[in-house]
């Protein structure tokens, strides 16, 4: 399969890992992603059906707009990718328009604009739920038209949802294949858990996710793969899974030469190995 890049820039995006992830996941009728993000595995796998879920309602609303009205989304977004909009003043004005509320089509287009023109491909909200990523100051942000078209075409096989991961696991059909790419546990005590939807993902959430994965393997016959940082904490909470490690370079950085390899942990829960 020809590799497909996501149309969104995304911290922790899994484009470079899709081949590795596919090697750990079996074939099946349905692939479920509780933390879809930019959906690189969705784009680079071949399941008959998909369910992409994310707690970020702006992201899921964008995906639904692309599923149902791809031409309108692409046309609306193209109009934003101009030199006149590539300055701090215009960026802040368009960000304010996004935060003030607008039609679903306009909001979807602005989400893509903010992602591509904002700093470092971040997606971040403040405590009031307002998008607050600063201007990125890129020379010429890339308009991902082909990537949008590719996503829209494949989205016809997909159901989208915006649910807490616990609720999504409760609804899993028997035998589903599940890939979880949660906000990662911090590498140090001074780091914070990721907050990209206006909600924190805490250590307690990490533990609940591990419990959900074990339950799904035992009670739903699901195969669940979770990726996270390789830490004593994650090894402890995933101790009932089959563990493997990989070295990964961070996918988003303004200084590509400064990227460092970080050990990541893959925790695989299978129905036959959960007791």
N, C-alpha and C positions, 0 to 999 in steps of 0.2 A: 504494500500500500504506500502511495506517495504521501510523505509527511505533510500534515496540514497545520498551519499556525493559527492560533486564536486571533480574532480581530481586536481583542482587548489586550493591553499590557496588564500584567497581573503579578503582584508580589507572590513568590512561591509557585508560579505557574509550572506545570508539569510537562511541557513540551519535550524537554530533553530526556524525560524519564518514561515516556509512553511505551517504548519497546520493553523496558524492564518491567513495567507494570503489567503489560500484556502477558509476559512470561509467567507471572504469578497468579493470573486470573484464568479460570476455566471459561470455556464457551458456555453459553446459556441463552435463554430466551429474553432475559431482561437484565440490563445493567443499571443499577441505581447509584447515583452519586449524591449523598446528603449535603456535601459541601462543594457544589459544582464549580464555583469560581469561573475562570475563563474557559473551562470545559475542554481542555486539551485531550484528555483520555477519550471523551465522547467523540471528538473529531478524528481521533486516530485509532479507533477500534471499529469492530463490525458486528454489533449485536442486532437482532431483529427489532428490539424495542429498547427504549431508554426512559429513565425518569431522572431528570435533573432538578435538584432541589438546592435552594440556598436561602439563608435567613435574610439576605439583602433583597428587599422587595424591589428596589430600583433595577437590580440586575435581572431578576426574574421577569419583571414587566418588560424590560428591553427584549429579552429572549422571546417572550410571547408576541411582542410586536413584530419581531423578525419572522416568526413562524407564520403569522397571519397576513402581514402587509410588508413583505421584504422590500419591494420597489419603493414604497412610500418612505420607509425608514432610510434607505440608502440615498434617495434624492434629498430628503430633509437634512441628512447629515452632511452630504457633499457640500451643501451651501454654507456650512459652518467652517469648512476647511479652506480658509482664504488667508492671504497675507494680512488683510485688514483685521482679522480676528486673532492674529498671533502677536499680541502684546498684552502686557499686564492689565491695562485699563479695560480692554475689551473682555479679557478672560474673566476678570472680577465681575463685570457687568453680566456676562452670560452665566456665571456661577450664581449670582444673585437671582437671576431669572429662574434658574433651576430650583433654587431653594425656596423661592416664592410660590412655586407651583405653576403648572402649565398643563396642556393637553398631554395625554399619554404618548402620542407620536413625537411631540416636541421634546418631552422629557427624555425619551429614549435617545433621540439624536443628540441632545445636550450631554447625556451621560457618556456617549462615545467621544464627543468633543472634549469633555473635561478629562477623560481618561488619557487621551492622546496629547492634549496640550498642557495637562497638569504635571506637577513635579514627580518625576521618577515612576510614573505609572501607578501611583498610589490610589487607593480608594479608602477614604477616611471621613468620618462624621464626628461632630462634636456632641456634647451631652444633650444638646437640644435637637439632635437629629439633623443638623445642617451640614452639608458637604463643605469641607474646609481645606481641601488640598490647595496649596499655593500654585502660582503660575510656574510652568516648567522652563520657559525660555529656550525652546528648541528652535533650530534654524528653520526647519521645514517639516512639521509633523506629517507623518505618513497617513494617507487616507486608505483604509483597508477594504476597498470595495470588493475585491475578489474573495477575501476572507469572509466578508459579510454574506456574500452570495452562497459560498460553500456552507456556512453555518445554517443559513435559511433553508437550503435544500435538504440537509440532513435532519433539521428540526421537525420535519414532517413525520419522523419516526418517534418523536419524543413527547413525553408529558412533562410539563413544568409545574413545580410547586414551591411554595414558600412557607415551610413548616419548621418548627424546632426539630432537631435530629431525633429526639426521643419519640416524638409523634410519628415521624416517618418510619422508624424502625417498627413501631407497633403495627403499622399498616403493610409491612413487607409481605409479598406473596411468597409461598413456599418455593424454595430453590432459587431465589434471586441471587445474582452476583452483585456485590456491593463494594464500591471503592470509596474510602473516606480520606479526604485531604483537609483535615480540620485546621484552624489556626494553630500554629505549632507552639509547643511548650517553650518558654524562654530559655535561651542558652546560659543565662546568668541570673543571679538573684536581683540584679539591678534592671534587667529587661522586664518588659510588660507583655502580657498576653495581647494578641492581636485584637484590635477593635476597628473593624472596617464596615460595620453595619449600624453603628450607634449602640452596640451591645458588646460587653466584654465577654471573652471566652476564658473561663477561669480553670484553675487546677481541678476543681470539683467537676466542671464540665468534661475535662479530659478523662477523669475516672468514670463518669457516667457513660461516655462514649465507649470505653473499653467494656463496660458491663453490657451495654446494648449489643455490641458485636458478639460477645460470648453467648448472650441469650439468643440472638438471631441464628447463630450456628446450631445451637442445641434445639431450639424450638421451631425454627422455620426452615431448617436444612439449608441455610444460606452459606455462601462463601463470602467472607468479609476481609478485605485488605485495608489496613490503616497505615498511612505514612506519618512520620513525625521526626523530631530531632532524636538522635541517639543519646539518651541521658539516663542516669540511674532512675530517675522518676518514671520515664516512659517504659523502661525495661521492667520496672516493678508493676506498673498497672497493666502491662501486656504480657505478664508472665505465663498466662495460659494459652498464648498464641505461639505459632511457629515464627521465630524471629530471624531476620537477615539484615545485613547492613550494606549500604552503598555510600559512595562519596559523591557529593553533588556540589556544583558551583551555583551560586545564587544567580537567578535569571534576570533580576532587575538591579542595575547599578549605573549611576552616571559615569563612573570610572571603571570601565571593563577590566583594566589591568589590575585593579585593586580587589577583584573578586577572589575569594578563597574557598577551597573545598571544605565542606562541612559534612560530618557523618550523619546520615539519615537512617532511620530504623523503619523496616517494613514488618508489620505484625499481621500474620495471616491466620484467620480463624476458619477452620473447616469442620463440617459436621462430624466427620469420622475421627477428629483429633481433639474433641472437647470433653471427652469423658461422658 
